[in-house]
Amino acid sequence: MMKNFILSAFADEIDENLAIQMDVLEQHGIKHIEMRGVNGKNLSKYTLEEVKEIKKQIDDRGFKISAIGSPIGKIMITDDFKPHLELFKHVLEIASILETSYVRMFSFYIPKGEDPAVYRDEVMERWKMFVDESRNYNIVLAHENEKDIYGDTAERCLDIIKTMDCDNVKAVFDPANFVQCGVETYPHAFEILKTHIAYLHIKDAKIDTKQVVPAGHGDGRVNDILGELV
């Protein structure tokens, strides 16, 4: 049944060095990387020429990139957006060079203690700009539910996806992040987002401590979600 899924990894959690990342993944039969940190630096900080060199290194080892683990949308909603939009354009070019279809993204940190609804229009306006910029690329903008951003609940994740109303905005479903936000992952969040999920993080957490734990040992209902997706 698992043939329907591509198994991938955040290789920068193994080691900073790309060669060591690939060495370890090979030992576990994983040939896809969600690329985020490469040799101690976020991928988005590399020039396009440097990215071409990274592409050569992964090609030589027979690896593919499942997604760009980008920092897009991981700034305060009150921060200046213009330089961030320029960074997004750069990330789109990186994704093209690395021949991946997914860029993982977020929906901006909300000032602590404030109602996310106050910032909804600004979030949607910024995401519409992301969608506009991505029109000439064969890229899925994959929104991840994350603590303290606008899209930290299933309802607000769905709000973004439905407001964008386009084929290339999908959901990354992270059970641990939902648990840490006090959201029931299954059936609640899953039922709300199931038709929009393109990407799943195998990640779990305990509801009482908010601590991340091995998958299946927390309250994220990872097994139930995988079973439904199969």
C-alpha positions as CSV (number, residue, x, y, z in Angstrom):
1,M,0.0,0.0,0.0
2,M,2.9,2.4,0.7
3,K,3.7,2.5,-3.0
4,N,1.2,5.4,-3.2
5,F,3.4,7.5,-1.1
6,I,6.9,9.1,-1.7
7,L,8.9,8.9,1.5
8,S,11.1,12.0,2.0
9,A,13.1,13.5,4.8
10,F,14.3,16.8,6.3
11,A,17.9,15.8,5.7
12,D,19.3,18.9,7.5
13,E,18.2,17.3,10.8
14,I,20.7,14.5,10.1
15,D,23.7,16.8,9.5
16,E,24.6,20.2,8.0
17,N,26.7,18.5,5.3
18,L,24.8,17.5,2.2
19,A,27.0,14.5,1.4
20,I,26.4,13.1,4.9
21,Q,22.7,13.8,4.6
22,M,22.6,11.6,1.5
23,D,24.8,8.9,3.0
24,V,22.4,8.4,5.9
25,L,19.3,8.6,3.8
26,E,20.7,6.0,1.4
27,Q,21.2,3.6,4.4
28,H,17.5,3.9,5.0
29,G,16.4,3.5,1.4
30,I,15.1,7.1,1.1
31,K,16.0,8.9,-2.1
32,H,13.9,12.1,-1.7
33,I,14.9,15.2,0.3
34,E,12.7,18.1,1.4
35,M,15.5,20.5,1.1
36,R,15.7,23.2,3.7
37,G,19.3,23.6,5.1
38,V,22.3,22.8,3.0
39,N,25.8,22.9,4.4
40,G,24.6,25.1,7.3
41,K,22.6,27.6,5.2
42,N,19.0,27.9,4.3
43,L,18.5,26.9,0.6
44,S,16.8,30.3,-0.1
45,K,20.0,32.1,0.7
46,Y,22.0,30.5,-2.2
47,T,22.4,32.1,-5.6
48,L,20.9,30.3,-8.6
49,E,24.4,29.3,-9.8
50,E,25.1,27.7,-6.4
51,V,21.7,26.0,-6.6
52,K,22.7,24.5,-9.9
53,E,25.8,23.0,-8.3
54,I,23.6,21.6,-5.5
55,K,21.4,20.0,-8.2
56,K,24.4,18.4,-9.8
57,Q,25.5,16.9,-6.4
58,I,22.0,15.4,-5.8
59,D,21.7,14.2,-9.4
60,D,25.1,12.4,-9.2
61,R,23.8,10.5,-6.2
62,G,20.4,9.7,-7.7
63,F,18.4,11.8,-5.3
64,K,15.3,13.9,-6.0
65,I,13.8,16.9,-4.2
66,S,10.3,16.3,-2.8
67,A,9.8,20.0,-1.9
68,I,11.6,23.2,-1.0
69,G,11.3,23.7,2.8
70,S,11.1,27.5,2.4
71,P,10.9,30.2,5.0
72,I,8.2,32.0,3.0
73,G,5.4,33.3,5.2
74,K,7.5,32.8,8.4
75,I,7.7,36.5,9.1
76,M,5.4,38.7,11.2
77,I,2.3,39.9,9.4
78,T,3.3,43.4,10.4
79,D,6.8,43.1,8.8
80,D,7.5,44.8,5.4
81,F,6.3,42.4,2.7
82,K,8.2,43.7,-0.4
83,P,11.6,42.1,0.3
84,H,9.8,38.9,1.3
85,L,7.9,38.8,-2.0
86,E,11.3,39.2,-3.8
87,L,12.6,36.2,-1.8
88,F,9.6,34.2,-2.8
89,K,10.4,34.9,-6.5
90,H,13.9,33.6,-5.9
91,V,12.5,30.5,-4.2
92,L,10.3,29.8,-7.3
93,E,13.5,29.9,-9.5
94,I,15.2,27.6,-7.0
95,A,12.3,25.1,-7.2
96,S,12.5,25.2,-11.0
97,I,16.2,24.4,-11.0
98,L,15.8,21.6,-8.5
99,E,12.8,20.2,-10.6
100,T,10.5,19.9,-7.6
101,S,6.7,20.6,-7.8
102,Y,6.2,21.7,-4.2
103,V,7.2,24.8,-2.2
104,R,6.3,24.5,1.5
105,M,5.0,27.8,2.9
106,F,3.3,29.5,5.8
107,S,0.8,32.3,6.5
108,F,2.6,34.8,8.7
109,Y,3.0,35.1,12.5
110,I,0.3,37.0,14.2
111,P,1.3,39.4,17.1
112,K,1.0,37.6,20.4
113,G,-2.4,37.8,22.1
114,E,-4.1,39.4,19.1
115,D,-7.1,38.0,17.1
116,P,-5.9,36.5,13.8
117,A,-9.2,37.7,12.2
118,V,-7.9,41.3,12.4
119,Y,-5.1,40.3,10.0
120,R,-7.1,38.0,7.7
121,D,-7.4,40.5,4.8
122,E,-3.6,41.2,4.8
123,V,-2.8,37.5,4.9
124,M,-5.1,36.9,1.9
125,E,-3.7,39.8,0.0
126,R,-0.1,38.6,0.4
127,W,-1.1,35.0,-0.5
128,K,-2.8,36.3,-3.6
129,M,0.5,37.9,-4.6
130,F,2.2,34.6,-4.1
131,V,-0.3,32.9,-6.3
132,D,0.0,35.6,-9.0
133,E,3.8,35.2,-9.0
134,S,3.6,31.5,-9.3
135,R,1.3,31.4,-12.4
136,N,4.2,30.8,-14.8
137,Y,5.6,27.9,-12.8
138,N,4.4,24.3,-12.4
139,I,4.6,24.7,-8.6
140,V,2.2,23.7,-5.8
141,L,2.2,26.3,-3.0
142,A,1.9,23.9,0.0
143,H,0.6,25.7,3.1
144,E,1.7,24.1,6.4
145,N,-0.3,24.5,9.6
146,E,2.2,26.0,12.1
147,K,2.0,27.4,15.6
148,D,1.3,31.1,16.0
149,I,0.6,31.8,12.3
150,Y,-2.7,32.7,10.7
151,G,-3.2,29.1,9.5
152,D,-2.7,27.4,12.8
153,T,-6.2,25.8,12.9
154,A,-7.8,23.6,10.3
155,E,-10.6,26.2,9.7
156,R,-8.1,29.0,8.9
157,C,-6.0,26.6,6.7
158,L,-9.2,25.9,4.7
159,D,-10.0,29.6,4.6
160,I,-6.7,30.3,2.8
161,I,-7.1,27.4,0.4
162,K,-10.7,28.3,-0.5
163,T,-10.0,32.0,-0.8
164,M,-7.1,31.4,-3.2
165,D,-9.5,29.1,-5.1
166,C,-6.8,27.7,-7.5
167,D,-5.4,24.3,-8.3
168,N,-1.9,25.0,-7.1
169,V,-2.6,25.9,-3.4
170,K,-2.7,22.7,-1.3
171,A,-2.3,21.7,2.4
172,V,0.6,20.3,4.2
173,F,-0.9,18.3,7.1
174,D,1.3,18.4,10.2
175,P,-0.3,16.4,13.0
176,A,2.2,17.5,15.7
177,N,1.7,21.2,14.9
178,F,-2.1,20.8,15.3
179,V,-1.7,19.0,18.6
180,Q,0.6,21.8,19.9
181,C,-2.1,24.3,18.9
182,G,-4.8,22.3,20.8
183,V,-6.5,21.1,17.6
184,E,-7.9,17.6,17.3
185,T,-6.1,16.1,14.3
186,Y,-8.5,13.3,13.6
187,P,-11.3,13.2,12.7
188,H,-11.7,17.0,13.1
189,A,-8.8,18.6,11.2
190,F,-8.5,15.7,8.8
191,E,-12.2,15.9,7.8
192,I,-12.0,19.6,7.2
193,L,-8.8,19.4,5.0
194,K,-8.8,15.9,3.6
195,T,-9.6,16.9,0.0
196,H,-6.9,19.5,0.0
197,I,-4.0,17.5,1.5
198,A,-1.0,17.0,-0.9
199,Y,1.7,16.5,1.6
200,L,1.9,14.9,5.1
201,H,4.5,15.2,7.9
202,I,4.9,12.0,9.9
203,K,5.2,13.9,13.1
204,D,3.5,13.5,16.5
205,A,3.1,15.3,19.8
206,K,1.5,14.8,23.2
207,I,-1.5,17.0,24.0
208,D,-0.6,17.5,27.7
209,T,3.1,18.4,27.4
210,K,3.1,19.7,23.7
211,Q,6.3,17.7,23.4
212,V,7.1,16.1,20.0
213,V,7.4,12.3,20.3
214,P,8.0,9.4,17.9
215,A,5.1,9.0,15.4
216,G,2.4,6.8,16.9
217,H,3.4,7.7,20.5
218,G,1.4,10.9,20.7
219,D,-2.1,12.3,20.2
220,G,-1.7,13.1,16.5
221,R,-3.6,10.0,15.3
222,V,-0.9,9.5,12.6
223,N,-1.9,5.9,12.0
224,D,-5.6,6.8,11.5
225,I,-4.7,9.6,9.1
226,L,-2.3,7.4,7.1
227,G,-5.0,4.7,6.9
228,E,-7.6,7.2,5.6
229,L,-5.1,8.6,3.0
230,V,-4.3,5.0,1.8
